[in-house]
Amino acid sequence: MARQMKDMVLDRTEDIAIAAGDFMIAESTAQHQRQLILNNKGDFKQNPGSCVGVFDYLDDENFAELIRAISVEFTKDGMDVVSVQLMPDGVITSDAFYK
């Protein structure tokens, strides 16, 4: 059974969302996945080896390495990864959840 991951919510500008003077807390699996994909290795000083850095893969013609890197990072973060796919329109979809 998938575990719900609760964390502070980020808004569209990747800043902490605040409502009525308080941090917003909600289920955050998709937010964590987005952060792992977009950020580069070394961006999180407490865990410098984490993250994918998707923009480093833009010049690659073989996106299998990108898909593998995403799967590895999701697994290292504690997720069960069923699938990760790169759609023809460039959108990355995943079926991964926290154990």
N, CA, C and O atoms as a GROMACS GRO file, in nm:
protein
  396
    1MET      N    1   0.084  -0.118   0.000
    1MET     CA    2   0.000   0.000   0.000
    1MET      C    3   0.088   0.125   0.000
    1MET      O    4   0.188   0.132   0.072
    2ALA      N    5   0.051   0.222  -0.081
    2ALA     CA    6   0.128   0.346  -0.092
    2ALA      C    7   0.112   0.430   0.034
    2ALA      O    8   0.004   0.441   0.091
    3ARG      N    9   0.222   0.487   0.075
    3ARG     CA   10   0.222   0.574   0.192
    3ARG      C   11   0.206   0.718   0.146
    3ARG      O   12   0.268   0.759   0.048
    4GLN      N   13   0.125   0.794   0.215
    4GLN     CA   14   0.111   0.935   0.182
    4GLN      C   15   0.230   1.011   0.238
    4GLN      O   16   0.267   0.995   0.354
    5MET      N   17   0.290   1.094   0.152
    5MET     CA   18   0.401   1.178   0.193
    5MET      C   19   0.347   1.319   0.210
    5MET      O   20   0.302   1.382   0.114
    6LYS      N   21   0.351   1.369   0.331
    6LYS     CA   22   0.301   1.504   0.358
    6LYS      C   23   0.421   1.597   0.378
    6LYS      O   24   0.518   1.561   0.444
    7ASP      N   25   0.411   1.716   0.320
    7ASP     CA   26   0.518   1.814   0.329
    7ASP      C   27   0.461   1.952   0.303
    7ASP      O   28   0.343   1.967   0.271
    8MET      N   29   0.546   2.054   0.317
    8MET     CA   30   0.504   2.189   0.285
    8MET      C   31   0.480   2.198   0.135
    8MET      O   32   0.554   2.140   0.056
    9VAL      N   33   0.378   2.270   0.096
    9VAL     CA   34   0.340   2.286  -0.044
    9VAL      C   35   0.420   2.402  -0.104
    9VAL      O   36   0.438   2.506  -0.040
   10LEU      N   37   0.467   2.382  -0.228
   10LEU     CA   38   0.532   2.489  -0.302
   10LEU      C   39   0.432   2.546  -0.401
   10LEU      O   40   0.351   2.472  -0.458
   11ASP      N   41   0.439   2.677  -0.423
   11ASP     CA   42   0.349   2.739  -0.520
   11ASP      C   43   0.411   2.732  -0.661
   11ASP      O   44   0.514   2.667  -0.680
   12ARG      N   45   0.348   2.797  -0.758
   12ARG     CA   46   0.393   2.792  -0.897
   12ARG      C   47   0.534   2.848  -0.916
   12ARG      O   48   0.601   2.811  -1.012
   13THR      N   49   0.578   2.934  -0.827
   13THR     CA   50   0.712   2.994  -0.838
   13THR      C   51   0.814   2.916  -0.754
   13THR      O   52   0.926   2.962  -0.735
   14GLU      N   53   0.776   2.798  -0.706
   14GLU     CA   54   0.861   2.711  -0.624
   14GLU      C   55   0.894   2.772  -0.488
   14GLU      O   56   0.994   2.737  -0.426
   15ASP      N   57   0.810   2.864  -0.442
   15ASP     CA   58   0.824   2.923  -0.310
   15ASP      C   59   0.725   2.853  -0.217
   15ASP      O   60   0.628   2.794  -0.263
   16ILE      N   61   0.751   2.860  -0.088
   16ILE     CA   62   0.662   2.796   0.008
   16ILE      C   63   0.526   2.865   0.006
   16ILE      O   64   0.517   2.987   0.019
   17ALA      N   65   0.420   2.787  -0.009
   17ALA     CA   66   0.284   2.840  -0.015
   17ALA      C   67   0.235   2.871   0.127
   17ALA      O   68   0.251   2.791   0.219
   18ILE      N   69   0.176   2.989   0.142
   18ILE     CA   70   0.126   3.033   0.273
   18ILE      C   71  -0.020   3.071   0.258
   18ILE      O   72  -0.057   3.142   0.164
   19ALA      N   73  -0.103   3.022   0.350
   19ALA     CA   74  -0.245   3.056   0.352
   19ALA      C   75  -0.283   3.095   0.494
   19ALA      O   76  -0.254   3.021   0.588
   20ALA      N   77  -0.346   3.210   0.510
   20ALA     CA   78  -0.389   3.259   0.641
   20ALA      C   79  -0.270   3.266   0.739
   20ALA      O   80  -0.286   3.241   0.858
   21GLY      N   81  -0.152   3.299   0.686
   21GLY     CA   82  -0.034   3.316   0.771
   21GLY      C   83   0.037   3.187   0.808
   21GLY      O   84   0.134   3.191   0.884
   22ASP      N   85  -0.010   3.072   0.758
   22ASP     CA   86   0.052   2.943   0.791
   22ASP      C   87   0.103   2.874   0.666
   22ASP      O   88   0.050   2.893   0.556
   23PHE      N   89   0.207   2.792   0.684
   23PHE     CA   90   0.254   2.708   0.574
   23PHE      C   91   0.144   2.609   0.538
   23PHE      O   92   0.076   2.557   0.626
   24MET      N   93   0.128   2.584   0.410
   24MET     CA   94   0.030   2.486   0.366
   24MET      C   95   0.096   2.348   0.366
   24MET      O   96   0.208   2.333   0.317
   25ILE      N   97   0.027   2.250   0.421
   25ILE     CA   98   0.076   2.112   0.426
   25ILE      C   99  -0.022   2.026   0.346
   25ILE      O  100  -0.144   2.038   0.361
   26ALA      N  101   0.033   1.938   0.259
   26ALA     CA  102  -0.053   1.851   0.179
   26ALA      C  103   0.028   1.731   0.130
   26ALA      O  104   0.149   1.725   0.150
   27GLU      N  105  -0.040   1.637   0.066
   27GLU     CA  106   0.028   1.522   0.006
   27GLU      C  107   0.125   1.575  -0.099
   27GLU      O  108   0.087   1.660  -0.180
   28SER      N  109   0.249   1.527  -0.098
   28SER     CA  110   0.352   1.592  -0.178
   28SER      C  111   0.436   1.498  -0.264
   28SER      O  112   0.546   1.536  -0.305
   29THR      N  113   0.388   1.379  -0.293
   29THR     CA  114   0.467   1.286  -0.374
   29THR      C  115   0.502   1.347  -0.510
   29THR      O  116   0.618   1.342  -0.551
   30ALA      N  117   0.404   1.404  -0.580
   30ALA     CA  118   0.429   1.462  -0.712
   30ALA      C  119   0.526   1.579  -0.702
   30ALA      O  120   0.610   1.598  -0.790
   31GLN      N  121   0.516   1.657  -0.596
   31GLN     CA  122   0.606   1.770  -0.575
   31GLN      C  123   0.749   1.720  -0.554
   31GLN      O  124   0.843   1.777  -0.608
   32HIS      N  125   0.767   1.614  -0.476
   32HIS     CA  126   0.899   1.556  -0.453
   32HIS      C  127   0.957   1.502  -0.584
   32HIS      O  128   1.076   1.519  -0.612
   33GLN      N  129   0.873   1.437  -0.664
   33GLN     CA  130   0.919   1.383  -0.791
   33GLN      C  131   0.966   1.496  -0.883
   33GLN      O  132   1.070   1.486  -0.948
   34ARG      N  133   0.888   1.603  -0.887
   34ARG     CA  134   0.924   1.718  -0.970
   34ARG      C  135   1.058   1.776  -0.926
   34ARG      O  136   1.143   1.807  -1.009
   35GLN      N  137   1.077   1.792  -0.795
   35GLN     CA  138   1.202   1.847  -0.744
   35GLN      C  139   1.321   1.756  -0.774
   35GLN      O  140   1.428   1.805  -0.808
   36LEU      N  141   1.302   1.626  -0.762
   36LEU     CA  142   1.410   1.532  -0.792
   36LEU      C  143   1.448   1.537  -0.940
   36LEU      O  144   1.566   1.523  -0.974
   37ILE      N  145   1.352   1.556  -1.027
   37ILE     CA  146   1.378   1.560  -1.171
   37ILE      C  147   1.444   1.692  -1.211
   37ILE      O  148   1.541   1.692  -1.287
   38LEU      N  149   1.394   1.803  -1.162
   38LEU     CA  150   1.441   1.935  -1.207
   38LEU      C  151   1.574   1.978  -1.147
   38LEU      O  152   1.655   2.039  -1.217
   39ASN      N  153   1.598   1.948  -1.020
   39ASN     CA  154   1.720   1.995  -0.955
   39ASN      C  155   1.841   1.914  -0.996
   39ASN      O  156   1.830   1.798  -1.036
   40ASN      N  157   1.958   1.977  -0.985
   40ASN     CA  158   2.085   1.914  -1.020
   40ASN      C  159   2.148   1.850  -0.898
   40ASN      O  160   2.116   1.886  -0.785
   41LYS      N  161   2.237   1.756  -0.922
   41LYS     CA  162   2.314   1.698  -0.813
   41LYS      C  163   2.390   1.813  -0.745
   41LYS      O  164   2.448   1.898  -0.813
   42GLY      N  165   2.390   1.814  -0.614
   42GLY     CA  166   2.457   1.919  -0.538
   42GLY      C  167   2.366   2.034  -0.498
   42GLY      O  168   2.407   2.117  -0.416
   43ASP      N  169   2.245   2.042  -0.552
   43ASP     CA  170   2.154   2.150  -0.515
   43ASP      C  171   2.106   2.140  -0.371
   43ASP      O  172   2.082   2.242  -0.306
   44PHE      N  173   2.092   2.018  -0.320
   44PHE     CA  174   2.049   1.998  -0.182
   44PHE      C  175   2.172   1.962  -0.100
   44PHE      O  176   2.221   1.849  -0.109
   45LYS      N  177   2.221   2.055  -0.022
   45LYS     CA  178   2.347   2.036   0.050
   45LYS      C  179   2.343   1.922   0.150
   45LYS      O  180   2.446   1.862   0.179
   46GLN      N  181   2.225   1.891   0.204
   46GLN     CA  182   2.214   1.781   0.300
   46GLN      C  183   2.224   1.645   0.231
   46GLN      O  184   2.250   1.544   0.297
   47ASN      N  185   2.205   1.641   0.099
   47ASN     CA  186   2.215   1.517   0.023
   47ASN      C  187   2.264   1.550  -0.119
   47ASN      O  188   2.186   1.546  -0.214
   48PRO      N  189   2.393   1.585  -0.133
   48PRO     CA  190   2.444   1.636  -0.260
   48PRO      C  191   2.442   1.536  -0.376
   48PRO      O  192   2.454   1.577  -0.491
   49GLY      N  193   2.428   1.408  -0.349
   49GLY     CA  194   2.427   1.310  -0.456
   49GLY      C  195   2.290   1.284  -0.514
   49GLY      O  196   2.277   1.207  -0.609
   50SER      N  197   2.186   1.349  -0.459
   50SER     CA  198   2.050   1.324  -0.509
   50SER      C  199   2.017   1.419  -0.623
   50SER      O  200   2.087   1.518  -0.646
   51CYS      N  201   1.911   1.390  -0.694
   51CYS     CA  202   1.854   1.466  -0.805
   51CYS      C  203   1.908   1.422  -0.940
   51CYS      O  204   2.012   1.357  -0.950
   52VAL      N  205   1.834   1.460  -1.045
   52VAL     CA  206   1.863   1.416  -1.180
   52VAL      C  207   1.926   1.527  -1.264
   52VAL      O  208   2.024   1.503  -1.334
   53GLY      N  209   1.872   1.647  -1.258
   53GLY     CA  210   1.919   1.755  -1.344
   53GLY      C  211   1.877   1.731  -1.489
   53GLY      O  212   1.961   1.715  -1.577
   54VAL      N  213   1.746   1.730  -1.512
   54VAL     CA  214   1.689   1.694  -1.642
   54VAL      C  215   1.745   1.780  -1.756
   54VAL      O  216   1.756   1.732  -1.868
   55PHE      N  217   1.780   1.904  -1.729
   55PHE     CA  218   1.826   1.993  -1.836
   55PHE      C  219   1.963   1.952  -1.889
   55PHE      O  220   2.003   1.994  -1.998
   56ASP      N  221   2.036   1.871  -1.812
   56ASP     CA  222   2.164   1.819  -1.861
   56ASP      C  223   2.145   1.714  -1.969
   56ASP      O  224   2.240   1.678  -2.038
   57TYR      N  225   2.024   1.664  -1.985
   57TYR     CA  226   1.994   1.559  -2.082
   57TYR      C  227   1.932   1.613  -2.211
   57TYR      O  228   1.897   1.534  -2.300
   58LEU      N  229   1.918   1.744  -2.223
   58LEU     CA  230   1.849   1.801  -2.340
   58LEU      C  231   1.920   1.770  -2.473
   58LEU      O  232   1.852   1.750  -2.574
   59ASP      N  233   2.052   1.765  -2.474
   59ASP     CA  234   2.125   1.740  -2.598
   59ASP      C  235   2.140   1.591  -2.630
   59ASP      O  236   2.188   1.554  -2.737
   60ASP      N  237   2.098   1.506  -2.536
   60ASP     CA  238   2.107   1.361  -2.557
   60ASP      C  239   2.003   1.315  -2.658
   60ASP      O  240   1.888   1.359  -2.654
   61GLU      N  241   2.043   1.228  -2.746
   61GLU     CA  242   1.946   1.169  -2.839
   61GLU      C  243   1.890   1.039  -2.783
   61GLU      O  244   1.785   0.993  -2.827
   62ASN      N  245   1.959   0.981  -2.687
   62ASN     CA  246   1.914   0.857  -2.624
   62ASN      C  247   1.860   0.891  -2.485
   62ASN      O  248   1.936   0.912  -2.391
   63PHE      N  249   1.729   0.896  -2.474
   63PHE     CA  250   1.668   0.936  -2.348
   63PHE      C  251   1.656   0.820  -2.249
   63PHE      O  252   1.602   0.839  -2.140
   64ALA      N  253   1.705   0.702  -2.285
   64ALA     CA  254   1.701   0.589  -2.192
   64ALA      C  255   1.782   0.620  -2.066
   64ALA      O  256   1.745   0.576  -1.957
   65GLU      N  257   1.892   0.695  -2.081
   65GLU     CA  258   1.973   0.733  -1.964
   65GLU      C  259   1.894   0.824  -1.870
   65GLU      O  260   1.903   0.811  -1.748
   66LEU      N  261   1.816   0.914  -1.926
   66LEU     CA  262   1.733   1.003  -1.845
   66LEU      C  263   1.629   0.923  -1.768
   66LEU      O  264   1.611   0.944  -1.648
   67ILE      N  265   1.561   0.833  -1.835
   67ILE     CA  266   1.459   0.750  -1.770
   67ILE      C  267   1.521   0.667  -1.659
   67ILE      O  268   1.464   0.654  -1.551
   68ARG      N  269   1.638   0.610  -1.686
   68ARG     CA  270   1.708   0.530  -1.585
   68ARG      C  271   1.747   0.618  -1.465
   68ARG      O  272   1.730   0.577  -1.350
   69ALA      N  273   1.800   0.738  -1.490
   69ALA     CA  274   1.841   0.828  -1.382
   69ALA      C  275   1.722   0.865  -1.294
   69ALA      O  276   1.734   0.870  -1.172
   70ILE      N  277   1.608   0.891  -1.356
   70ILE     CA  278   1.487   0.924  -1.279
   70ILE      C  279   1.445   0.805  -1.194
   70ILE      O  280   1.416   0.822  -1.076
   71SER      N  281   1.442   0.687  -1.252
   71SER     CA  282   1.405   0.567  -1.177
   71SER      C  283   1.498   0.544  -1.059
   71SER      O  284   1.452   0.509  -0.950
   72VAL      N  285   1.627   0.561  -1.080
   72VAL     CA  286   1.726   0.541  -0.973
   72VAL      C  287   1.703   0.642  -0.860
   72VAL      O  288   1.705   0.604  -0.743
   73GLU      N  289   1.683   0.769  -0.894
   73GLU     CA  290   1.664   0.872  -0.790
   73GLU      C  291   1.534   0.850  -0.713
   73GLU      O  292   1.531   0.867  -0.591
   74PHE      N  293   1.427   0.813  -0.782
   74PHE     CA  294   1.301   0.785  -0.714
   74PHE      C  295   1.320   0.669  -0.616
   74PHE      O  296   1.270   0.673  -0.504
   75THR      N  297   1.390   0.566  -0.659
   75THR     CA  298   1.414   0.450  -0.573
   75THR      C  299   1.499   0.489  -0.453
   75THR      O  300   1.470   0.448  -0.340
   76LYS      N  301   1.605   0.568  -0.474
   76LYS     CA  302   1.690   0.613  -0.364
   76LYS      C  303   1.612   0.698  -0.264
   76LYS      O  304   1.646   0.702  -0.146
   77ASP      N  305   1.507   0.766  -0.312
   77ASP     CA  306   1.426   0.850  -0.224
   77ASP      C  307   1.319   0.770  -0.150
   77ASP      O  308   1.244   0.826  -0.070
   78GLY      N  309   1.312   0.638  -0.175
   78GLY     CA  310   1.219   0.554  -0.102
   78GLY      C  311   1.091   0.519  -0.175
   78GLY      O  312   0.995   0.473  -0.114
   79MET      N  313   1.089   0.539  -0.305
   79MET     CA  314   0.969   0.509  -0.383
   79MET      C  315   0.980   0.373  -0.450
   79MET      O  316   1.089   0.327  -0.484
   80ASP      N  317   0.865   0.309  -0.468
   80ASP     CA  318   0.854   0.193  -0.556
   80ASP      C  319   0.822   0.248  -0.694
   80ASP      O  320   0.723   0.319  -0.712
   81VAL      N  321   0.905   0.217  -0.791
   81VAL     CA  322   0.887   0.270  -0.927
   81VAL      C  323   0.829   0.160  -1.015
   81VAL      O  324   0.891   0.056  -1.037
   82VAL      N  325   0.709   0.184  -1.065
   82VAL     CA  326   0.644   0.092  -1.157
   82VAL      C  327   0.686   0.126  -1.300
   82VAL      O  328   0.724   0.038  -1.377
   83SER      N  329   0.680   0.255  -1.335
   83SER     CA  330   0.722   0.297  -1.468
   83SER      C  331   0.756   0.446  -1.470
   83SER      O  332   0.703   0.524  -1.391
   84VAL      N  333   0.845   0.480  -1.561
   84VAL     CA  334   0.877   0.620  -1.593
   84VAL      C  335   0.882   0.626  -1.745
   84VAL      O  336   0.948   0.544  -1.809
   85GLN      N  337   0.811   0.723  -1.803
   85GLN     CA  338   0.805   0.732  -1.949
   85GLN      C  339   0.825   0.876  -1.993
   85GLN      O  340   0.785   0.970  -1.924
   86LEU      N  341   0.887   0.892  -2.108
   86LEU     CA  342   0.899   1.022  -2.172
   86LEU      C  343   0.802   1.021  -2.290
   86LEU      O  344   0.819   0.945  -2.385
   87MET      N  345   0.702   1.105  -2.283
   87MET     CA  346   0.598   1.110  -2.385
   87MET      C  347   0.650   1.186  -2.508
   87MET      O  348   0.745   1.263  -2.497
   88PRO      N  349   0.588   1.166  -2.625
   88PRO     CA  350   0.633   1.234  -2.748
   88PRO      C  351   0.634   1.386  -2.736
   88PRO      O  352   0.712   1.453  -2.803
   89ASP      N  353   0.546   1.442  -2.652
   89ASP     CA  354   0.541   1.588  -2.637
   89ASP      C  355   0.641   1.639  -2.534
   89ASP      O  356   0.642   1.758  -2.502
   90GLY      N  357   0.727   1.550  -2.480
   90GLY     CA  358   0.832   1.590  -2.386
   90GLY      C  359   0.794   1.583  -2.240
   90GLY      O  360   0.876   1.614  -2.154
   91VAL      N  361   0.672   1.543  -2.210
   91VAL     CA  362   0.626   1.532  -2.072
   91VAL      C  363   0.674   1.400  -2.013
   91VAL      O  364   0.663   1.294  -2.075
   92ILE      N  365   0.728   1.408  -1.892
   92ILE     CA  366   0.771   1.288  -1.822
   92ILE      C  367   0.656   1.243  -1.733
   92ILE      O  368   0.604   1.320  -1.652
   93THR      N  369   0.616   1.118  -1.748
   93THR     CA  370   0.511   1.062  -1.662
   93THR      C  371   0.572   0.950  -1.580
   93THR      O  372   0.665   0.882  -1.624
   94SER      N  373   0.518   0.932  -1.461
   94SER     CA  374   0.571   0.825  -1.375
   94SER      C  375   0.459   0.762  -1.294
   94SER      O  376   0.360   0.826  -1.260
   95ASP      N  377   0.479   0.638  -1.266
   95ASP     CA  378   0.394   0.565  -1.174
   95ASP      C  379   0.488   0.517  -1.064
   95ASP      O  380   0.544   0.408  -1.071
   96ALA      N  381   0.504   0.602  -0.963
   96ALA     CA  382   0.595   0.573  -0.851
   96ALA      C  383   0.530   0.625  -0.724
   96ALA      O  384   0.464   0.729  -0.724
   97PHE      N  385   0.549   0.554  -0.616
   97PHE     CA  386   0.486   0.591  -0.489
   97PHE      C  387   0.577   0.552  -0.374
   97PHE      O  388   0.661   0.463  -0.387
   98TYR      N  389   0.560   0.621  -0.261
   98TYR     CA  390   0.641   0.592  -0.143
   98TYR      C  391   0.592   0.462  -0.078
   98TYR      O  392   0.472   0.437  -0.069
   99LYS      N  393   0.687   0.382  -0.034
   99LYS     CA  394   0.657   0.253   0.029
   99LYS      C  395   0.597   0.277   0.167
   99LYS      O  396   0.565   0.181   0.237
   0.00000   0.00000   0.00000
